Amino acid sequence: MRELVEFLAKSLVDNPDQVKVNEVEGERSVVLELTVAPEDMGKVIGKQGRIAKAIRTVVKAAAARQGKKVVVEILQ
């Protein structure tokens, strides 16, 4: 899942070298913390959060196929 989020984010931003994904294991789920350059934050979130929602939907669907629960958080 980490590679999927990293690939999607790098495809959207102007500074792909500043994209970082941190994976935090929980008891029942995995949290993926996405960090991008401040000037690329709008590109990852999108208008009214549409791109962020789309990223979360794709990751959630891929995780469901593996029987996992994954949450994507976008950090500044």
PyMOL commands that place a pseudoatom at each C-alpha (Angstrom):
pseudoatom trace, name=CA, resn=MET, resi=1, chain=A, elem=C, hetatm=0, pos=[0.000, 0.000, 0.000]
pseudoatom trace, name=CA, resn=ARG, resi=2, chain=A, elem=C, hetatm=0, pos=[2.851, 2.354, 0.814]
pseudoatom trace, name=CA, resn=GLU, resi=3, chain=A, elem=C, hetatm=0, pos=[4.221, 2.085, -2.719]
pseudoatom trace, name=CA, resn=LEU, resi=4, chain=A, elem=C, hetatm=0, pos=[0.778, 2.758, -4.198]
pseudoatom trace, name=CA, resn=VAL, resi=5, chain=A, elem=C, hetatm=0, pos=[0.315, 5.990, -2.215]
pseudoatom trace, name=CA, resn=GLU, resi=6, chain=A, elem=C, hetatm=0, pos=[3.858, 7.079, -3.034]
pseudoatom trace, name=CA, resn=PHE, resi=7, chain=A, elem=C, hetatm=0, pos=[3.342, 6.417, -6.754]
pseudoatom trace, name=CA, resn=LEU, resi=8, chain=A, elem=C, hetatm=0, pos=[0.032, 8.310, -6.858]
pseudoatom trace, name=CA, resn=ALA, resi=9, chain=A, elem=C, hetatm=0, pos=[1.442, 11.303, -4.962]
pseudoatom trace, name=CA, resn=LYS, resi=10, chain=A, elem=C, hetatm=0, pos=[4.621, 11.490, -7.049]
pseudoatom trace, name=CA, resn=SER, resi=11, chain=A, elem=C, hetatm=0, pos=[2.507, 11.473, -10.205]
pseudoatom trace, name=CA, resn=LEU, resi=12, chain=A, elem=C, hetatm=0, pos=[0.581, 14.543, -9.019]
pseudoatom trace, name=CA, resn=VAL, resi=13, chain=A, elem=C, hetatm=0, pos=[3.236, 16.880, -7.602]
pseudoatom trace, name=CA, resn=ASP, resi=14, chain=A, elem=C, hetatm=0, pos=[5.955, 19.122, -9.050]
pseudoatom trace, name=CA, resn=ASN, resi=15, chain=A, elem=C, hetatm=0, pos=[8.560, 17.980, -6.485]
pseudoatom trace, name=CA, resn=PRO, resi=16, chain=A, elem=C, hetatm=0, pos=[8.370, 14.168, -6.422]
pseudoatom trace, name=CA, resn=ASP, resi=17, chain=A, elem=C, hetatm=0, pos=[11.632, 13.919, -4.469]
pseudoatom trace, name=CA, resn=GLN, resi=18, chain=A, elem=C, hetatm=0, pos=[9.927, 15.548, -1.444]
pseudoatom trace, name=CA, resn=VAL, resi=19, chain=A, elem=C, hetatm=0, pos=[7.119, 12.985, -1.255]
pseudoatom trace, name=CA, resn=LYS, resi=20, chain=A, elem=C, hetatm=0, pos=[7.392, 10.831, 1.866]
pseudoatom trace, name=CA, resn=VAL, resi=21, chain=A, elem=C, hetatm=0, pos=[5.064, 8.095, 3.092]
pseudoatom trace, name=CA, resn=ASN, resi=22, chain=A, elem=C, hetatm=0, pos=[5.359, 6.896, 6.673]
pseudoatom trace, name=CA, resn=GLU, resi=23, chain=A, elem=C, hetatm=0, pos=[3.635, 3.632, 7.604]
pseudoatom trace, name=CA, resn=VAL, resi=24, chain=A, elem=C, hetatm=0, pos=[2.294, 3.279, 11.156]
pseudoatom trace, name=CA, resn=GLU, resi=25, chain=A, elem=C, hetatm=0, pos=[1.033, -0.163, 12.188]
pseudoatom trace, name=CA, resn=GLY, resi=26, chain=A, elem=C, hetatm=0, pos=[-1.955, -0.208, 14.514]
pseudoatom trace, name=CA, resn=GLU, resi=27, chain=A, elem=C, hetatm=0, pos=[-3.831, -3.055, 16.177]
pseudoatom trace, name=CA, resn=ARG, resi=28, chain=A, elem=C, hetatm=0, pos=[-6.553, -3.262, 13.546]
pseudoatom trace, name=CA, resn=SER, resi=29, chain=A, elem=C, hetatm=0, pos=[-5.365, -0.988, 10.762]
pseudoatom trace, name=CA, resn=VAL, resi=30, chain=A, elem=C, hetatm=0, pos=[-2.406, 0.611, 9.038]
pseudoatom trace, name=CA, resn=VAL, resi=31, chain=A, elem=C, hetatm=0, pos=[-2.061, 4.404, 8.856]
pseudoatom trace, name=CA, resn=LEU, resi=32, chain=A, elem=C, hetatm=0, pos=[-0.160, 5.853, 5.912]
pseudoatom trace, name=CA, resn=GLU, resi=33, chain=A, elem=C, hetatm=0, pos=[1.038, 9.404, 6.568]
pseudoatom trace, name=CA, resn=LEU, resi=34, chain=A, elem=C, hetatm=0, pos=[1.668, 11.280, 3.311]
pseudoatom trace, name=CA, resn=THR, resi=35, chain=A, elem=C, hetatm=0, pos=[3.920, 14.332, 3.407]
pseudoatom trace, name=CA, resn=VAL, resi=36, chain=A, elem=C, hetatm=0, pos=[4.582, 16.559, 0.384]
pseudoatom trace, name=CA, resn=ALA, resi=37, chain=A, elem=C, hetatm=0, pos=[6.213, 19.929, -0.221]
pseudoatom trace, name=CA, resn=PRO, resi=38, chain=A, elem=C, hetatm=0, pos=[4.064, 22.862, 0.987]
pseudoatom trace, name=CA, resn=GLU, resi=39, chain=A, elem=C, hetatm=0, pos=[3.633, 24.226, -2.539]
pseudoatom trace, name=CA, resn=ASP, resi=40, chain=A, elem=C, hetatm=0, pos=[2.322, 20.823, -3.717]
pseudoatom trace, name=CA, resn=MET, resi=41, chain=A, elem=C, hetatm=0, pos=[-0.261, 20.441, -0.943]
pseudoatom trace, name=CA, resn=GLY, resi=42, chain=A, elem=C, hetatm=0, pos=[-3.064, 21.848, -3.100]
pseudoatom trace, name=CA, resn=LYS, resi=43, chain=A, elem=C, hetatm=0, pos=[-2.322, 19.415, -5.903]
pseudoatom trace, name=CA, resn=VAL, resi=44, chain=A, elem=C, hetatm=0, pos=[-2.590, 16.430, -3.572]
pseudoatom trace, name=CA, resn=ILE, resi=45, chain=A, elem=C, hetatm=0, pos=[-5.762, 17.650, -1.858]
pseudoatom trace, name=CA, resn=GLY, resi=46, chain=A, elem=C, hetatm=0, pos=[-7.510, 19.025, -4.935]
pseudoatom trace, name=CA, resn=LYS, resi=47, chain=A, elem=C, hetatm=0, pos=[-10.620, 21.177, -5.173]
pseudoatom trace, name=CA, resn=GLN, resi=48, chain=A, elem=C, hetatm=0, pos=[-12.869, 20.451, -2.206]
pseudoatom trace, name=CA, resn=GLY, resi=49, chain=A, elem=C, hetatm=0, pos=[-10.665, 17.465, -1.359]
pseudoatom trace, name=CA, resn=ARG, resi=50, chain=A, elem=C, hetatm=0, pos=[-11.615, 15.456, -4.443]
pseudoatom trace, name=CA, resn=ILE, resi=51, chain=A, elem=C, hetatm=0, pos=[-8.121, 14.184, -5.247]
pseudoatom trace, name=CA, resn=ALA, resi=52, chain=A, elem=C, hetatm=0, pos=[-7.450, 13.269, -1.613]
pseudoatom trace, name=CA, resn=LYS, resi=53, chain=A, elem=C, hetatm=0, pos=[-10.754, 11.401, -1.514]
pseudoatom trace, name=CA, resn=ALA, resi=54, chain=A, elem=C, hetatm=0, pos=[-9.881, 9.588, -4.746]
pseudoatom trace, name=CA, resn=ILE, resi=55, chain=A, elem=C, hetatm=0, pos=[-6.486, 8.523, -3.355]
pseudoatom trace, name=CA, resn=ARG, resi=56, chain=A, elem=C, hetatm=0, pos=[-8.165, 7.232, -0.201]
pseudoatom trace, name=CA, resn=THR, resi=57, chain=A, elem=C, hetatm=0, pos=[-10.774, 5.339, -2.236]
pseudoatom trace, name=CA, resn=VAL, resi=58, chain=A, elem=C, hetatm=0, pos=[-8.160, 3.611, -4.418]
pseudoatom trace, name=CA, resn=VAL, resi=59, chain=A, elem=C, hetatm=0, pos=[-6.045, 2.639, -1.406]
pseudoatom trace, name=CA, resn=LYS, resi=60, chain=A, elem=C, hetatm=0, pos=[-9.088, 1.423, 0.528]
pseudoatom trace, name=CA, resn=ALA, resi=61, chain=A, elem=C, hetatm=0, pos=[-10.158, -0.765, -2.403]
pseudoatom trace, name=CA, resn=ALA, resi=62, chain=A, elem=C, hetatm=0, pos=[-6.679, -2.236, -2.807]
pseudoatom trace, name=CA, resn=ALA, resi=63, chain=A, elem=C, hetatm=0, pos=[-6.456, -2.895, 0.940]
pseudoatom trace, name=CA, resn=ALA, resi=64, chain=A, elem=C, hetatm=0, pos=[-9.861, -4.569, 0.983]
pseudoatom trace, name=CA, resn=ARG, resi=65, chain=A, elem=C, hetatm=0, pos=[-8.636, -7.066, -1.611]
pseudoatom trace, name=CA, resn=GLN, resi=66, chain=A, elem=C, hetatm=0, pos=[-5.882, -8.031, 0.835]
pseudoatom trace, name=CA, resn=GLY, resi=67, chain=A, elem=C, hetatm=0, pos=[-8.237, -8.092, 3.808]
pseudoatom trace, name=CA, resn=LYS, resi=68, chain=A, elem=C, hetatm=0, pos=[-6.642, -5.086, 5.512]
pseudoatom trace, name=CA, resn=LYS, resi=69, chain=A, elem=C, hetatm=0, pos=[-7.837, -1.691, 6.681]
pseudoatom trace, name=CA, resn=VAL, resi=70, chain=A, elem=C, hetatm=0, pos=[-5.691, 1.221, 5.562]
pseudoatom trace, name=CA, resn=VAL, resi=71, chain=A, elem=C, hetatm=0, pos=[-6.151, 4.913, 6.403]
pseudoatom trace, name=CA, resn=VAL, resi=72, chain=A, elem=C, hetatm=0, pos=[-4.384, 7.651, 4.436]
pseudoatom trace, name=CA, resn=GLU, resi=73, chain=A, elem=C, hetatm=0, pos=[-3.589, 10.905, 6.243]
pseudoatom trace, name=CA, resn=ILE, resi=74, chain=A, elem=C, hetatm=0, pos=[-2.143, 13.924, 4.469]
pseudoatom trace, name=CA, resn=LEU, resi=75, chain=A, elem=C, hetatm=0, pos=[0.212, 15.862, 6.747]
pseudoatom trace, name=CA, resn=GLN, resi=76, chain=A, elem=C, hetatm=0, pos=[1.789, 19.279, 6.400]
for i in range(1, 76): cmd.bond("trace and resi %d" % i, "trace and resi %d" % (i + 1))
show_as sticks, trace
zoom trace
